[in-house]
Amino acid sequence: MLKHVYKYYLNFDTKLKNLMKHGFLFSFFMLIIAAFILFTYRFFYTLPLLYYIGLSLFKVSIIYFVTFLCFGFAFNKILSDIL
């Protein structure tokens, strides 16, 4: 199954691959920032708001990652149907 998805990904347009790659990097950096905020909260316990900010940022980064993945595959299908 993963081989099939990987082969399908290799046939993507280069612009679409770059867009997905940059989206994944953006999501990853947001995830790192969220982890740092949660790490800070874990050791200092100063503000409960810090926990909620870190948790929300973590959720948003995961949602962005999945969104870039799904929209990349969907947009590739639309491009292949048009051309």
C-alpha positions in Angstrom: 0.0 0.0 0.0 2.8 2.4 0.9 4.7 1.6 -2.2 1.6 2.4 -4.3 1.2 5.8 -2.5 5.0 6.5 -2.9 4.9 5.7 -6.6 1.8 8.0 -7.0 3.7 10.7 -5.2 6.7 10.4 -7.5 4.5 11.3 -10.4 3.4 14.6 -8.9 4.1 17.9 -10.7 7.3 19.5 -9.4 5.6 22.7 -8.3 3.1 20.7 -6.3 5.9 18.6 -4.7 7.6 21.8 -3.7 4.4 23.3 -2.2 3.8 20.1 -0.2 7.4 20.0 1.0 7.3 23.6 2.2 3.9 23.0 3.8 5.3 20.0 5.7 8.3 22.0 6.8 6.0 24.8 8.0 4.0 22.2 10.0 7.1 20.7 11.4 8.5 24.0 12.6 5.1 24.8 14.2 5.3 21.4 15.9 8.8 22.1 17.2 7.6 25.5 18.7 4.6 23.8 20.3 6.9 21.1 21.8 9.2 23.8 23.2 6.2 25.7 24.7 4.9 22.4 26.3 8.5 21.6 27.5 8.7 25.0 29.1 5.4 24.5 30.8 6.4 21.1 32.1 9.5 22.4 33.9 8.2 25.8 35.2 4.5 25.3 35.8 4.0 29.1 35.8 1.1 29.7 33.5 -1.7 27.3 32.7 -2.3 29.5 29.7 1.1 28.3 28.4 -0.2 24.7 28.4 -3.3 25.6 26.3 -1.3 27.6 23.9 1.2 24.8 23.3 -1.6 22.2 23.0 -3.5 24.4 20.5 -0.4 25.0 18.5 0.3 21.3 18.5 -3.2 20.5 17.2 -3.0 23.2 14.5 0.4 21.9 13.2 -1.0 18.3 12.9 -4.1 19.6 11.1 -1.9 21.7 8.7 0.2 18.6 8.0 -2.8 16.5 7.1 -4.3 19.3 5.1 -1.3 19.7 3.0 -1.1 16.0 2.4 -4.8 15.6 1.5 -5.0 18.7 -0.7 -1.7 17.8 -2.4 -3.2 14.5 -3.5 -6.5 16.0 -4.4 -5.0 18.8 -6.4 -2.8 16.4 -8.3 -5.9 14.4 -9.2 -7.6 17.6 -10.5 -4.5 18.5 -12.5 -4.3 15.1 -14.1 -8.0 15.2 -15.0 -7.6 18.6 -16.6 -4.6 17.7 -18.6 
